[in-house]
Amino acid sequence: MINNIHILNYRSYQNEVFEFDSNLNVIVGPNAIGKTNLIEAILVLCQGKSYRAKDQELIAFNAEYALIESLIEGQARSVQIEPQSKTFLINTKKLKRLSPQNKIPVVMFEPNHLSLLEGSKNERKRYLDSLIAEENPSYNRIVREYDRLIMQRNKLLKTINSKNKEFFPWNLRISQTGGLINAQRRAVVDKINLSIQEIYNQISGTKTSIKLNYLSSLNTKNYEANLLRFLENNIEEDKLKGFSMYGPHREDFRVIINNAPSNQSASRGETRTIILALKIIEKEIIEQKKHQKAIFILDDVFSELDNHRRTFLIQNIKDNQVFITTTDADMVVNHLPKNVKVIALSRVPDI
């Protein structure tokens, strides 16, 4: 639980202190007043980085550094952000980055997530990869290595007079690393499928068939060997295109609702229900791994849900510390228990 936060020279905040409730916190105010900046600061403190900007963009204009300080579960925690560096302090221990053990679990639901099903496949893959990384901290390193290998192979594809035999070392490493990524993505899709239909139907009050399909042009049985074979056999075609056509970087997942792809058939309400179900599952996955309650952040999406979905969401996160941003406090408070703390941002913070 985050008891409080002190923000100095962070985006629109010059010097502000906020106290938080252990359960429900509603941050209310008009647009462009700093609501998202506040919950972003919470996220940086807990997870070590912003979800929408580079570190240097977090420092207020003309300031030399930004500072975020807090008391979390009785533990002093701070992060100082400078243009070329970032330093964390947990009690008296100084760190250059947060290890998975030092990160505080957070589930965030923000407007861009509502376009997950219709947006680019890269967004969907990043979503799966973020879930996997919660359970397997070394997974991000595997993804970075795979991306580096693909970049090197693509560079070789564009090299004039490159010999086909030069590709084998890259193809071998790509197939090995790609096999690890494919297997873990399919495993997390299988885990989601264990509960998404039940949760979806609880939210919607319907009996709907719903599941995730992981999409790959390769047979997933003996995936690593299949990927190596395709990389070896399609070098000439890849040279013509200038990029590698096979591997996890070309794969995707789709939500199938009543036997049809959701991006083609789902209504606005159905899409929101799917995303909400995925967020509840994300919370469960994180908490099972971390053995602690996640902080839940709802940034300007509560109004996108109807009364039934709002009630379901609150029932499922009522035992967590929750931060909700909104322009309409009445709409939120009317759907929350009476012990909610309202943080009203009635003026633009000093800059």
C-alpha positions in Angstrom: 0.0 0.0 0.0 1.2 3.5 -0.9 0.6 5.7 2.1 1.6 9.0 0.5 3.6 10.6 -2.3 5.8 13.7 -2.6 6.4 14.9 -6.1 9.1 17.5 -7.0 9.8 18.9 -10.4 7.8 16.1 -12.1 6.0 17.1 -15.3 3.4 19.7 -14.2 4.1 19.3 -10.5 6.6 21.6 -8.8 6.2 20.5 -5.2 3.1 18.6 -4.1 2.2 16.0 -1.4 -0.7 13.7 -1.5 -2.1 11.3 1.2 -3.8 8.1 0.1 -6.4 5.7 1.4 -5.4 2.0 1.8 -8.3 1.1 -0.5 -10.2 3.4 -2.9 -8.7 6.7 -4.1 -10.5 8.9 -6.7 -8.4 11.6 -8.4 -10.8 14.1 -9.9 -10.4 17.2 -11.9 -10.8 18.7 -15.4 -8.8 17.5 -18.3 -5.1 18.6 -18.5 -4.9 19.3 -14.8 -2.4 16.6 -13.9 -4.4 13.5 -13.0 -2.5 11.2 -15.4 0.8 12.7 -14.3 0.0 11.8 -10.7 -0.8 8.1 -11.4 2.2 8.0 -13.8 4.4 9.1 -10.9 2.9 6.2 -8.8 3.7 3.8 -11.6 7.3 5.0 -11.9 7.8 4.7 -8.2 6.4 1.1 -8.1 7.7 -0.3 -11.5 10.7 1.9 -12.3 9.5 3.5 -15.5 6.7 5.3 -17.3 4.3 3.6 -19.6 4.2 6.6 -22.0 7.4 8.6 -22.0 11.2 8.5 -21.7 12.8 9.4 -18.4 14.0 12.8 -19.5 10.5 13.8 -20.5 9.3 13.4 -16.9 11.5 16.2 -15.6 9.7 19.6 -15.3 10.7 22.3 -17.8 13.9 24.1 -16.7 14.4 21.7 -13.7 17.7 19.8 -13.3 15.9 16.6 -11.9 12.6 15.2 -10.8 12.0 13.5 -7.4 9.3 11.1 -6.3 9.2 10.1 -2.6 6.8 7.8 -0.8 6.2 5.6 2.2 5.1 2.1 1.0 4.2 -0.5 3.6 6.3 1.4 6.1 9.2 1.4 3.7 10.7 4.7 2.5 11.1 4.6 -1.3 12.2 7.3 -3.7 13.3 7.8 -7.3 15.4 10.7 -8.6 15.3 11.2 -12.3 18.1 13.2 -14.1 18.4 13.7 -17.9 20.9 10.8 -18.2 20.3 8.7 -15.1 17.9 7.5 -12.6 18.5 6.5 -9.0 16.2 4.6 -6.6 16.5 4.6 -2.9 14.7 1.9 -0.8 15.2 2.7 2.8 19.0 3.3 2.7 19.7 1.0 -0.3 20.6 2.8 -3.5 19.8 1.2 -6.8 20.2 2.1 -10.5 17.2 0.0 -11.5 14.5 -1.9 -9.8 14.9 -5.7 -9.9 11.7 -7.8 -10.2 11.9 -8.4 -6.4 11.9 -4.7 -5.7 9.0 -3.9 -8.0 5.5 -3.4 -6.5 2.9 -5.1 -8.6 0.6 -2.8 -10.5 -2.3 -3.5 -12.9 -3.1 -0.5 -15.1 -6.2 0.1 -17.2 -6.0 3.1 -19.4 -7.7 4.4 -22.6 -5.3 2.9 -25.1 -6.0 -0.6 -23.7 -9.6 -0.3 -25.1 -8.1 -0.5 -28.6 -6.1 -3.6 -27.9 -8.2 -6.0 -30.0 -8.5 -3.7 -33.0 -5.0 -2.2 -32.9 -1.7 -3.4 -34.2 -0.5 -6.9 -33.5 2.6 -5.4 -31.9 0.4 -4.1 -29.1 -1.1 -7.5 -28.5 2.3 -9.2 -28.4 3.6 -6.6 -26.0 0.6 -7.3 -23.8 1.3 -11.1 -23.8 5.0 -10.4 -23.2 4.3 -8.2 -20.2 2.2 -11.0 -18.6 4.9 -13.5 -19.2 7.6 -11.2 -17.7 5.5 -11.0 -14.5 5.9 -14.7 -14.0 9.4 -15.1 -15.6 11.6 -12.0 -15.1 14.3 -13.4 -17.5 11.8 -13.4 -20.3 12.4 -9.8 -21.3 16.1 -10.6 -21.9 15.0 -13.4 -24.2 12.8 -11.0 -26.2 15.6 -8.4 -26.4 18.0 -11.1 -27.7 15.5 -12.3 -30.3 14.9 -8.7 -31.5 18.7 -8.2 -31.8 19.0 -11.4 -33.8 16.2 -10.5 -36.2 17.7 -7.1 -36.7 21.1 -8.6 -37.6 19.5 -11.2 -40.0 17.5 -8.4 -41.7 20.7 -6.4 -42.1 22.3 -9.4 -43.7 19.3 -9.8 -46.0 19.9 -6.3 -47.4 23.6 -6.8 -47.8 24.5 -7.0 -51.5 26.1 -10.4 -52.5 25.5 -12.0 -49.1 25.9 -15.8 -49.3 23.1 -18.1 -48.1 25.5 -20.1 -46.0 26.2 -16.9 -44.0 22.6 -17.1 -42.6 22.8 -20.4 -40.8 24.3 -19.1 -37.5 21.6 -16.4 -37.3 18.8 -18.8 -38.3 19.9 -21.3 -35.7 19.9 -18.8 -32.9 16.7 -17.2 -34.0 14.9 -20.6 -34.1 16.2 -21.5 -30.6 15.2 -18.1 -29.1 12.0 -17.9 -31.1 11.0 -21.4 -29.9 11.3 -20.2 -26.3 9.1 -17.1 -27.0 6.5 -19.0 -28.9 6.2 -21.7 -26.2 5.7 -19.1 -23.4 3.2 -17.0 -25.4 1.1 -20.1 -26.1 1.4 -21.1 -22.4 0.0 -17.7 -21.2 -2.8 -17.8 -23.8 -3.7 -21.3 -22.4 -3.7 -19.9 -18.9 -6.0 -17.0 -20.0 -8.3 -19.4 -21.7 -8.8 -21.4 -18.4 -10.9 -18.5 -17.0 -11.8 -15.9 -19.6 -15.1 -17.4 -20.6 -16.3 -17.7 -17.0 -15.2 -14.2 -16.1 -16.6 -12.7 -19.3 -20.0 -14.3 -18.7 -20.0 -13.1 -15.1 -19.5 -9.6 -16.2 -21.9 -9.6 -19.1 -24.6 -11.9 -17.6 -24.6 -13.9 -20.8 -23.6 -17.4 -22.0 -21.0 -16.4 -24.5 -18.3 -18.6 -26.1 -15.0 -16.8 -25.9 -11.4 -17.8 -26.2 -8.0 -16.6 -27.3 -6.3 -18.1 -30.4 -2.5 -17.7 -30.8 -1.8 -17.2 -34.5 1.3 -18.6 -36.1 2.1 -19.6 -39.7 4.2 -22.4 -38.4 3.1 -25.7 -36.9 3.6 -25.3 -33.1 4.5 -29.0 -32.7 8.3 -29.0 -33.1 8.2 -25.2 -33.5 11.9 -24.7 -33.2 12.8 -27.2 -36.0 10.0 -25.8 -38.2 11.2 -22.2 -37.8 14.7 -23.2 -38.6 13.5 -25.0 -41.8 11.4 -22.0 -42.9 14.3 -19.6 -42.3 16.7 -21.7 -44.3 14.3 -22.4 -47.1 13.0 -18.8 -47.6 16.3 -16.8 -47.7 15.9 -15.7 -51.3 12.3 -14.6 -50.8 13.3 -12.8 -47.6 16.1 -11.0 -49.5 13.5 -9.8 -52.0 11.3 -8.5 -49.2 14.2 -7.2 -47.2 12.9 -8.7 -43.9 12.4 -12.0 -42.1 8.9 -13.3 -42.7 8.8 -16.1 -40.1 9.1 -16.1 -36.4 7.4 -14.7 -33.2 7.8 -11.2 -34.5 5.2 -12.0 -37.2 2.8 -13.7 -34.9 -0.4 -12.5 -33.2 -3.4 -13.5 -31.1 -7.1 -13.0 -31.6 -10.1 -13.2 -29.3 -12.8 -15.4 -30.8 -16.3 -14.6 -29.6 -19.2 -16.8 -30.6 -16.9 -18.4 -33.2 -16.0 -15.1 -34.9 -12.9 -12.8 -34.5 -13.8 -10.0 -32.0 -12.2 -7.3 -34.2 -14.8 -8.1 -36.9 -17.9 -8.9 -34.8 -17.7 -7.6 -31.2 -19.8 -4.6 -30.3 -18.4 -1.7 -28.3 -19.8 -3.2 -25.0 -18.5 -6.7 -25.8 -15.0 -5.2 -26.5 -15.0 -3.4 -23.2 -16.1 -6.6 -21.4 -13.3 -8.6 -23.1 -10.6 -6.0 -22.0 -12.1 -5.9 -18.5 -11.9 -9.7 -18.2 -8.3 -9.6 -19.4 -7.5 -7.1 -16.7 -9.0 -9.2 -14.0 -7.0 -12.2 -15.2 -3.9 -10.1 -15.3 -4.4 -9.2 -11.7 -4.8 -12.8 -10.8 -1.7 -13.9 -12.6 0.4 -11.1 -11.0 -0.9 -11.8 -7.5 -0.4 -15.6 -7.8 3.2 -15.0 -8.7 4.0 -12.1 -6.3 2.0 -13.5 -3.4 0.8 -9.9 -2.7 -2.0 -7.6 -3.7 -1.5 -5.5 -6.8 -2.2 -1.8 -6.9 -4.9 -1.2 -9.5 -4.9 2.0 -11.6 -7.9 3.0 -13.7 -6.9 6.0 -15.7 -10.0 7.7 -17.3 -11.8 4.5 -18.2 -14.4 4.2 -15.5 -16.8 6.3 -17.6 -16.4 3.8 -20.5 -18.1 1.1 -18.5 -21.8 0.8 -17.8 -23.3 0.4 -14.3 -23.1 -3.4 -14.3 -19.5 -3.5 -15.5 -18.4 -0.8 -13.0 -20.0 -2.8 -10.1 -18.3 -6.0 -11.2 -15.0 -4.3 -11.5 -15.2 -2.8 -8.0 -16.3 -6.1 -6.5 -13.2 -7.7 -8.0 -10.7 -5.1 -6.8 -12.3 -4.0 -3.5 -9.5 -5.6 -1.5 -6.7 -3.8 -3.5 -5.5 -0.3 -3.2 -7.2 1.4 -6.2 -6.5 4.7 -7.9 -9.2 6.0 -10.3 -8.9 9.2 -12.3 -12.0 10.9 -13.6 -13.5 14.3 -14.6 -16.8 13.4 -12.9 -16.5 12.5 -9.2 -20.2 11.9 -8.7 -20.3 9.2 -11.4 -17.5 7.3 -9.7 -18.4 7.9 -6.0 -22.0 6.8 -6.6 -20.6 3.3 -7.5 -18.1 3.0 -4.7 -18.3 2.2 -1.0 -18.6 5.2 1.3 -15.0 5.0 2.5 -13.6 6.4 -0.7 -11.0 9.1 -0.6 -11.5 11.9 -3.1 -8.4 13.8 -4.2 -9.7 16.9 -6.0 -7.2 18.7 -8.3 -9.0 22.0 -8.6 -6.1 24.0 -10.1 -3.3 23.5 -12.5 -0.2 22.6 -10.4 2.5 25.2 -10.2 5.1 25.0 -13.0 
